[in-house]
Amino acid sequence: MKIVVTGTRGIPNIMGGVETHCEELFPRIAAKGYDITVIRRKSYVKDSLKEYKGVKLIDLETPKKKSFEAIIHTFKAIIKAKSLHADIVHIHAIGPALLTPVARLLGMKVVFTHHGPDYDRDKWGKTAKVMLKLGERMGTTFANEVIVISNVINNILIQKYNRRDCHLIYNGVPKPDFCEFPEYFQELGIEKGKYILGMCRFVPEKNLHHLVEAFSKINTYDYKLVLAGDTDFEDDYSRKLKELAKKHGVVLTGFIKGTKLHSLLTHTRCFVLPSSHEGLPIALLEAMSYNLPVIVSDIPANLEIGLNPENYFKVGNVDELAEKLQYNLQNPLQRVEYNMQQYNWDNIAEQVQHIYNSILNNSKK
C-alpha cells in the first residue's frame, strides 16, 4: 500500500501543529510496513534527507507566500502522488483539502484530516477565509474518509455538511523527556523553576500579546516569562509582539525542539496558552505530559480536554489571566497527574492504519 502525505510543510523539525502531528504519526505507520511518502515544501526544509525513520521524503519548490503556497504545493504534490502510483493521498488541513476533488478525479483514494476551522484565524483576509471554507467543504464532501481531531470539529462537519461518519482521532503526545540543559538556561538567563512558559507560533490567534500584558501587570517575584516559538512570515503582528516582549523583559527563544524545548518543559513553573482558536493543541498536551500546571483560555478546543475550572480563564480577559498567573506564582508548585491515555501516538497510528486498510478493502469489493 502506497500512501502520499501532503498539507504539511514537512518533517522533521519544522514548526507547526500539523508538522508535529505528521512527524509523530507517519514513522509509526511506516514501521508497520506501509509505504509512506511525505511531500515537503522545500522553502521550509533545512536538511538534505531523503528518508526519516522509514518515511520517504520528497521536496517540491513552492513560492513562500502566505496566501498561495499551500494550495500550489498541494496541487504539485497530488500530481506527484499520481506519478508515484499512490493508492491513497492523505491531505492535512482545510486549505489543502480544496484539491480533494482533483485527487479523486485522478483515481486516488483520499483521507482528509481536519485540524481545525482555520478560517477563524485572524491572520486571514476575506478572500482567504472564503477559500478555506470552500476547502473544508471540498474535503468533507469528496474525501473517502475524514478524520477529525476533536469533537468540536466533528460537530461542525455534522451541522454544516451532515457528514456523520467522520473518525474522531485525537492529536497525540510522545512520552516526556525530562532532562537538564544548564548551559542553555545560562544562555537564556533563566533559572530552573523560575519562569512561566508559552510555546506556539507568533500569530494573532495565539494571543501571546495578552500573556505578555498579563505578566507585566503582576508581582513576578523575579520570575521570567519565556516564549518559545516564532513566525513563518514576519509581519506587523510578530514584529509588535517581539517589541512588546523585549519592552517587558520577556525571554524569546526562537523556534526550538528537542533537548532545548524538553529542558524548558521539565523546569517551568507553569504553561500558558491564551489562544482564541485551536483545533486540539499539541503544545498543551505536551505540557500536560510533563505534569505541569497549565493556564489556558476557555475556547471549545481547550474545554474539550476537560481540565479543572481553575485552569481556564475567559479568552481575551487579560485581567483574569493576570490573576491566575499571580495565584500560581504566590502558591507552592504542585505537579499534576493527567490522564494521557487517549493521546497515545501508538494507539493513534493503529486507528489511522485501520482507516487505510478499510479503504483498500472496500475498493477491492
LUMSENU-172996 format. One line per field, with one value per residue (C-alpha): residue number from 1; residue in one letter; y, z negated, x negated. Coordinates in steps of 0.02 Angstrom, whole numbers, plus 50000, padded with zeros to 5 digits. Each point is the difference from the previous one (the first is absolute). Layout:
N
nr NUM / ...
rest a / ...
Y Y / ...
Z Z / ...
X X / ...
END
This chain:
365
nr 1 / 2 / 3 / 4 / 5 / 6 / 7 / 8 / 9 / 10 / 11 / 12 / 13 / 14 / 15 / 16 / 17 / 18 / 19 / 20 / 21 / 22 / 23 / 24 / 25 / 26 / 27 / 28 / 29 / 30 / 31 / 32 / 33 / 34 / 35 / 36 / 37 / 38 / 39 / 40 / 41 / 42 / 43 / 44 / 45 / 46 / 47 / 48 / 49 / 50 / 51 / 52 / 53 / 54 / 55 / 56 / 57 / 58 / 59 / 60 / 61 / 62 / 63 / 64 / 65 / 66 / 67 / 68 / 69 / 70 / 71 / 72 / 73 / 74 / 75 / 76 / 77 / 78 / 79 / 80 / 81 / 82 / 83 / 84 / 85 / 86 / 87 / 88 / 89 / 90 / 91 / 92 / 93 / 94 / 95 / 96 / 97 / 98 / 99 / 100 / 101 / 102 / 103 / 104 / 105 / 106 / 107 / 108 / 109 / 110 / 111 / 112 / 113 / 114 / 115 / 116 / 117 / 118 / 119 / 120 / 121 / 122 / 123 / 124 / 125 / 126 / 127 / 128 / 129 / 130 / 131 / 132 / 133 / 134 / 135 / 136 / 137 / 138 / 139 / 140 / 141 / 142 / 143 / 144 / 145 / 146 / 147 / 148 / 149 / 150 / 151 / 152 / 153 / 154 / 155 / 156 / 157 / 158 / 159 / 160 / 161 / 162 / 163 / 164 / 165 / 166 / 167 / 168 / 169 / 170 / 171 / 172 / 173 / 174 / 175 / 176 / 177 / 178 / 179 / 180 / 181 / 182 / 183 / 184 / 185 / 186 / 187 / 188 / 189 / 190 / 191 / 192 / 193 / 194 / 195 / 196 / 197 / 198 / 199 / 200 / 201 / 202 / 203 / 204 / 205 / 206 / 207 / 208 / 209 / 210 / 211 / 212 / 213 / 214 / 215 / 216 / 217 / 218 / 219 / 220 / 221 / 222 / 223 / 224 / 225 / 226 / 227 / 228 / 229 / 230 / 231 / 232 / 233 / 234 / 235 / 236 / 237 / 238 / 239 / 240 / 241 / 242 / 243 / 244 / 245 / 246 / 247 / 248 / 249 / 250 / 251 / 252 / 253 / 254 / 255 / 256 / 257 / 258 / 259 / 260 / 261 / 262 / 263 / 264 / 265 / 266 / 267 / 268 / 269 / 270 / 271 / 272 / 273 / 274 / 275 / 276 / 277 / 278 / 279 / 280 / 281 / 282 / 283 / 284 / 285 / 286 / 287 / 288 / 289 / 290 / 291 / 292 / 293 / 294 / 295 / 296 / 297 / 298 / 299 / 300 / 301 / 302 / 303 / 304 / 305 / 306 / 307 / 308 / 309 / 310 / 311 / 312 / 313 / 314 / 315 / 316 / 317 / 318 / 319 / 320 / 321 / 322 / 323 / 324 / 325 / 326 / 327 / 328 / 329 / 330 / 331 / 332 / 333 / 334 / 335 / 336 / 337 / 338 / 339 / 340 / 341 / 342 / 343 / 344 / 345 / 346 / 347 / 348 / 349 / 350 / 351 / 352 / 353 / 354 / 355 / 356 / 357 / 358 / 359 / 360 / 361 / 362 / 363 / 364 / 365
rest m / k / i / v / v / t / g / t / r / g / i / p / n / i / m / g / g / v / e / t / h / c / e / e / l / f / p / r / i / a / a / k / g / y / d / i / t / v / i / r / r / k / s / y / v / k / d / s / l / k / e / y / k / g / v / k / l / i / d / l / e / t / p / k / k / k / s / f / e / a / i / i / h / t / f / k / a / i / i / k / a / k / s / l / h / a / d / i / v / h / i / h / a / i / g / p / a / l / l / t / p / v / a / r / l / l / g / m / k / v / v / f / t / h / h / g / p / d / y / d / r / d / k / w / g / k / t / a / k / v / m / l / k / l / g / e / r / m / g / t / t / f / a / n / e / v / i / v / i / s / n / v / i / n / n / i / l / i / q / k / y / n / r / r / d / c / h / l / i / y / n / g / v / p / k / p / d / f / c / e / f / p / e / y / f / q / e / l / g / i / e / k / g / k / y / i / l / g / m / c / r / f / v / p / e / k / n / l / h / h / l / v / e / a / f / s / k / i / n / t / y / d / y / k / l / v / l / a / g / d / t / d / f / e / d / d / y / s / r / k / l / k / e / l / a / k / k / h / g / v / v / l / t / g / f / i / k / g / t / k / l / h / s / l / l / t / h / t / r / c / f / v / l / p / s / s / h / e / g / l / p / i / a / l / l / e / a / m / s / y / n / l / p / v / i / v / s / d / i / p / a / n / l / e / i / g / l / n / p / e / n / y / f / k / v / g / n / v / d / e / l / a / e / k / l / q / y / n / l / q / n / p / l / q / r / v / e / y / n / m / q / q / y / n / w / d / n / i / a / e / q / v / q / h / i / y / n / s / i / l / n / n / s / k / k
Y 50000 / 50167 / 50156 / 50177 / 50138 / 50184 / 50154 / 50010 / 50108 / 49844 / 49897 / 49994 / 50153 / 50121 / 50116 / 49973 / 49892 / 49904 / 49974 / 49930 / 49889 / 49928 / 49980 / 49891 / 49905 / 49945 / 49920 / 49888 / 49949 / 49974 / 49885 / 49886 / 49972 / 50136 / 50095 / 50182 / 50152 / 50176 / 50141 / 50146 / 50186 / 50031 / 50177 / 49933 / 49858 / 50022 / 49827 / 49886 / 49847 / 49879 / 49895 / 50025 / 49851 / 49896 / 50140 / 50051 / 50188 / 50097 / 50187 / 50110 / 50183 / 50112 / 50190 / 50052 / 50112 / 49984 / 50001 / 49885 / 49879 / 49866 / 49983 / 50004 / 49874 / 49885 / 50003 / 49955 / 49866 / 49919 / 49994 / 49924 / 49873 / 49945 / 49975 / 49896 / 49891 / 50042 / 49901 / 50133 / 50186 / 50058 / 50188 / 50100 / 50162 / 50087 / 50113 / 49855 / 49903 / 50119 / 49883 / 49840 / 49986 / 50008 / 49850 / 49905 / 50041 / 49931 / 49835 / 50007 / 49972 / 50147 / 50009 / 50177 / 50051 / 50156 / 50087 / 50147 / 50137 / 50107 / 50130 / 50060 / 50051 / 50186 / 49995 / 49962 / 50132 / 49988 / 49910 / 49875 / 49961 / 49963 / 49882 / 49912 / 49973 / 49930 / 49886 / 49934 / 49966 / 49912 / 49892 / 49953 / 49965 / 49908 / 49911 / 49813 / 50014 / 50151 / 50008 / 50135 / 50036 / 50059 / 49985 / 50186 / 49974 / 49845 / 50100 / 50136 / 49874 / 49921 / 50167 / 50077 / 49850 / 49861 / 49888 / 49879 / 49867 / 50098 / 49914 / 50087 / 49974 / 50120 / 50078 / 49909 / 50037 / 49900 / 49947 / 50146 / 50015 / 50073 / 50072 / 50127 / 50130 / 50124 / 50078 / 50046 / 50075 / 50102 / 50058 / 50056 / 50078 / 49898 / 49885 / 49832 / 50022 / 50189 / 50032 / 49983 / 49919 / 50034 / 49905 / 50020 / 50094 / 50190 / 50027 / 50108 / 49861 / 49931 / 50164 / 50001 / 50188 / 49969 / 49889 / 50134 / 50134 / 49892 / 49959 / 50185 / 50033 / 49883 / 49987 / 49876 / 49959 / 50001 / 49870 / 50021 / 49969 / 49890 / 49992 / 49853 / 50017 / 50119 / 50038 / 49928 / 50172 / 50155 / 50125 / 50147 / 49887 / 49900 / 50157 / 50089 / 49845 / 49989 / 50187 / 49983 / 49847 / 50086 / 50153 / 49891 / 49893 / 49843 / 49864 / 49952 / 49833 / 49992 / 49835 / 49855 / 49813 / 49854 / 50019 / 50189 / 49992 / 49847 / 50083 / 50152 / 49888 / 49903 / 50151 / 50131 / 50063 / 49987 / 49998 / 50129 / 49993 / 50153 / 49957 / 50057 / 49856 / 49820 / 49831 / 49892 / 50082 / 49883 / 50128 / 49986 / 49810 / 50003 / 50114 / 49883 / 49851 / 50088 / 50011 / 50189 / 50118 / 50082 / 50159 / 50003 / 50098 / 49933 / 49968 / 49839 / 49905 / 50031 / 49964 / 49832 / 49942 / 50009 / 50092 / 50065 / 50166 / 50092 / 49960 / 50107 / 50187 / 50095 / 50018 / 50178 / 50047 / 50062 / 50045 / 49826 / 49923 / 50113 / 49942 / 49817 / 50033 / 50092 / 49858 / 49873 / 50094 / 50037 / 49821 / 49842 / 49908 / 49848 / 49874 / 49925 / 49820 / 50010 / 49852 / 49997 / 49828 / 50064 / 50103 / 49852 / 50011 / 49811 / 49978 / 50146 / 49921 / 49837 / 50094 / 50086 / 49835 / 49925 / 50139 / 49969 / 49813 / 50025 / 50114 / 49873 / 49854 / 50091 / 50044 / 49816 / 49953
Z 50000 / 50053 / 49906 / 50046 / 49869 / 50039 / 49911 / 49884 / 50021 / 49966 / 49872 / 49895 / 49892 / 50090 / 49895 / 49992 / 49924 / 50160 / 50023 / 49824 / 50030 / 50160 / 49925 / 49861 / 50100 / 50163 / 49939 / 49890 / 50149 / 50110 / 49866 / 50028 / 50182 / 50086 / 50144 / 49942 / 50096 / 49928 / 50129 / 49920 / 50042 / 50048 / 49932 / 49822 / 50013 / 49916 / 50037 / 50147 / 49935 / 50120 / 49861 / 49817 / 49886 / 50146 / 50078 / 50175 / 50027 / 50162 / 50008 / 50122 / 50037 / 49944 / 49993 / 49817 / 50003 / 49861 / 50110 / 50140 / 49942 / 49924 / 50150 / 50129 / 49902 / 49979 / 50186 / 50041 / 49864 / 50069 / 50175 / 49924 / 49905 / 50162 / 50080 / 49850 / 50024 / 49826 / 49936 / 49873 / 49986 / 49820 / 49998 / 49840 / 49961 / 50086 / 50117 / 50092 / 49994 / 50134 / 50125 / 49937 / 50159 / 50107 / 49911 / 50018 / 50186 / 50022 / 49929 / 49827 / 49834 / 49879 / 49811 / 49934 / 49825 / 49939 / 49874 / 49965 / 50082 / 50057 / 50074 / 49820 / 49989 / 49994 / 50123 / 50151 / 50106 / 50070 / 50161 / 49910 / 49875 / 50144 / 50079 / 49834 / 49974 / 50176 / 49960 / 49848 / 50109 / 50136 / 49877 / 49900 / 50154 / 50113 / 49888 / 49982 / 49814 / 49884 / 49837 / 49871 / 49852 / 49881 / 49967 / 50032 / 50181 / 50018 / 49949 / 50127 / 50142 / 49945 / 49987 / 50160 / 50116 / 49913 / 50010 / 49857 / 50033 / 49953 / 49895 / 49837 / 49971 / 49879 / 50018 / 49900 / 49895 / 49980 / 49832 / 49911 / 50004 / 49831 / 50019 / 49944 / 50111 / 49882 / 50140 / 50094 / 49845 / 49972 / 50181 / 49976 / 49831 / 49908 / 49848 / 49977 / 49932 / 50014 / 50162 / 50084 / 50173 / 50156 / 50160 / 50169 / 50163 / 49991 / 50085 / 49942 / 49949 / 49873 / 49901 / 49932 / 49984 / 49867 / 49905 / 50007 / 49944 / 49857 / 49942 / 50000 / 49878 / 49861 / 49863 / 50085 / 49847 / 50119 / 50112 / 50188 / 50147 / 50138 / 50173 / 50105 / 50183 / 50146 / 50159 / 50176 / 50075 / 49912 / 49998 / 49900 / 49863 / 49973 / 50002 / 49874 / 49889 / 49996 / 49962 / 49858 / 49934 / 49998 / 49915 / 49856 / 49988 / 50074 / 50054 / 50184 / 50049 / 50183 / 50073 / 49899 / 49987 / 49920 / 49842 / 49991 / 49999 / 49888 / 49871 / 49998 / 49976 / 49863 / 49891 / 50032 / 49864 / 50112 / 50181 / 50075 / 50162 / 50024 / 50177 / 50077 / 50125 / 49994 / 50076 / 49859 / 49939 / 50001 / 49899 / 49858 / 50006 / 49995 / 49848 / 49915 / 50034 / 49894 / 49856 / 50008 / 49927 / 50150 / 50028 / 50162 / 50083 / 49991 / 50187 / 50051 / 50052 / 49831 / 49903 / 50088 / 49914 / 49836 / 49882 / 49832 / 50002 / 49917 / 50150 / 50116 / 50023 / 50112 / 50170 / 50026 / 49816 / 49957 / 49820 / 49963 / 50078 / 49892 / 49845 / 50047 / 50028 / 49833 / 49908 / 50079 / 49952 / 49820 / 49958 / 49988 / 50163 / 50020 / 50138 / 50079 / 50057 / 50156 / 50087 / 50168 / 50059 / 50145 / 50066 / 50027 / 50173 / 50018 / 49977 / 50118 / 50134 / 49987 / 50025 / 50157 / 50067 / 49978 / 50108 / 50137 / 49998 / 50007 / 50152 / 50097 / 49946 / 50057 / 50167 / 50035 / 49979
X 50000 / 49926 / 50055 / 49948 / 50020 / 50026 / 50068 / 49850 / 49847 / 49898 / 49907 / 49892 / 49966 / 50116 / 50107 / 50188 / 50136 / 50036 / 49813 / 49980 / 50152 / 49925 / 49826 / 50070 / 50131 / 49924 / 49837 / 50108 / 50107 / 49846 / 49929 / 50150 / 49949 / 50100 / 49919 / 50013 / 49937 / 50014 / 49992 / 49908 / 49998 / 49819 / 49994 / 50024 / 49875 / 49831 / 49931 / 49961 / 50092 / 50082 / 50072 / 50045 / 50035 / 50062 / 50102 / 49946 / 49979 / 50023 / 49969 / 50096 / 49966 / 50143 / 50009 / 49991 / 50153 / 50128 / 50155 / 49941 / 49867 / 50112 / 50115 / 49860 / 49899 / 50150 / 50038 / 49820 / 50001 / 50158 / 49925 / 49843 / 50104 / 50081 / 49829 / 49949 / 50156 / 50065 / 50148 / 50047 / 49966 / 50011 / 50038 / 49977 / 50093 / 50145 / 49899 / 49917 / 50165 / 50065 / 49916 / 50079 / 50107 / 49843 / 49925 / 50164 / 50013 / 49825 / 50060 / 49923 / 50086 / 49993 / 49990 / 50026 / 49949 / 50089 / 49886 / 50116 / 50104 / 49854 / 50118 / 50025 / 49817 / 49969 / 49856 / 50112 / 50084 / 50177 / 49954 / 49889 / 50138 / 50120 / 49874 / 49967 / 50186 / 50011 / 49853 / 50091 / 50153 / 49899 / 49905 / 50154 / 50106 / 49877 / 49874 / 50026 / 49968 / 49991 / 49903 / 50038 / 49887 / 50138 / 50186 / 50013 / 49946 / 50108 / 50154 / 49956 / 49997 / 50163 / 50089 / 49931 / 49986 / 50097 / 49847 / 50027 / 49868 / 49844 / 49868 / 49959 / 49814 / 49920 / 49828 / 49870 / 49849 / 49839 / 49933 / 49916 / 49812 / 49956 / 49827 / 49870 / 49917 / 49913 / 49897 / 50158 / 50079 / 49843 / 50009 / 50181 / 49966 / 50133 / 50003 / 50085 / 50175 / 49992 / 50093 / 50169 / 50004 / 50102 / 49961 / 50083 / 49988 / 50001 / 50168 / 50147 / 50119 / 49874 / 50022 / 49823 / 50014 / 50133 / 49878 / 49865 / 50124 / 50064 / 49823 / 49957 / 50144 / 49947 / 49869 / 49885 / 49892 / 49850 / 50080 / 49979 / 50114 / 49928 / 50080 / 49941 / 50045 / 49997 / 50096 / 49996 / 50027 / 49936 / 50144 / 50066 / 50067 / 49842 / 49892 / 50112 / 50006 / 49810 / 49987 / 50127 / 49909 / 49831 / 50076 / 50057 / 49843 / 50078 / 49878 / 50022 / 49922 / 50050 / 50059 / 49929 / 50026 / 49912 / 49896 / 50018 / 50190 / 50006 / 49889 / 50115 / 50151 / 49912 / 49964 / 50135 / 50115 / 50153 / 50055 / 50119 / 50101 / 50113 / 50062 / 50163 / 49993 / 49936 / 50039 / 49932 / 49839 / 49850 / 49901 / 50126 / 49998 / 49810 / 50002 / 50124 / 49887 / 49868 / 50125 / 49999 / 50129 / 50084 / 50100 / 50099 / 50139 / 50178 / 50021 / 50092 / 49843 / 49919 / 50159 / 50016 / 49840 / 50095 / 49884 / 50057 / 50096 / 49855 / 49889 / 50108 / 50022 / 50119 / 49918 / 49938 / 50018 / 49825 / 50046 / 50066 / 49844 / 49892 / 50095 / 49970 / 49815 / 49984 / 50087 / 49884 / 49842 / 50048 / 50048 / 49893 / 49969 / 50112 / 49967 / 50155 / 50029 / 50109 / 50081 / 49909 / 50058 / 50107 / 49855 / 49883 / 49917 / 49984 / 50188 / 50032 / 49890 / 50098 / 50164 / 49934 / 49933 / 50172 / 50074 / 49872 / 50037 / 50187 / 49984 / 49898 / 50109 / 50157 / 49920 / 49968 / 50183
END
